[in-house]
């Protein structure tokens, strides 16, 4: 994630790395990535792009079908709604902005409630799609001689393929809308501090403080990648030299200036 960073005044562009601390946030971040990628491929025109979009829908279906994901989102949205309602009449809070957030939460909560049955069940009941899903797990398994009907679909007009992809993806969109709200509120809760990692290593005691997401931001021009481990007692970060050659990661031997943001709902 590239962005401007006010916490690093001497740097123009930074790259940020997000590290989820629990499985629930890890699942939401994975889904967020899948939705972004799938919608990007679905918006394009080429058959290969639409094949990748369909694979993305299959992945979303598998991740989102966790039995407790929908209930987790519903509970979190309701908890955030109650928290925000308590901010009414606060002179430091914009009533218009608060109303917009509350409206988004309430409408998304209603759409999630309206989702019935197992997530993605309508996809599983489509034998044609499930044949593609099964074959796609085999390297090179969706060639035209394996799935001639799929080959036919990929030769149709781009607009038809787009309509089909939208029809298959749209019933899963309330999940995206829910996780978008939760992750935005989580990121907006960030409390940032600037640190120096001496010789590429940094440790900070947590003191039992609960954190759901940590974000490390540093100069995009700096050849260093953060590796992070954290628990309720300590946060450990080491910055390693990026390499695509397959050699063992080496800790950078110079000091690294970075920003660490703590996010918690």
Secondary structure, 3 states (H helix, E strand, C coil): CEEECCCCCCCCEEEEEEEECCHHHHHHHHHHHHHHHHHHHHCCCCHHHHHHHHHHHHHHHHHHCCCCHHHHHHHHHHHHHHHHHCCCCCCCCCHHHHHHHHHHHHHHHHHHHCCCCCCCHHHHCCHHHHHHHHHHCCCCCCCCCCCHHHHHHHCCCHHHHHHHHHHHHHCCHHHHHHHHHHHHHHHHCCEEEEEEEECCEEEEECCCCCCCEEEEEEECCCCCEEEEEECCCEEEEEEECCCCCCCCCCECCCCEEEEEEEECC
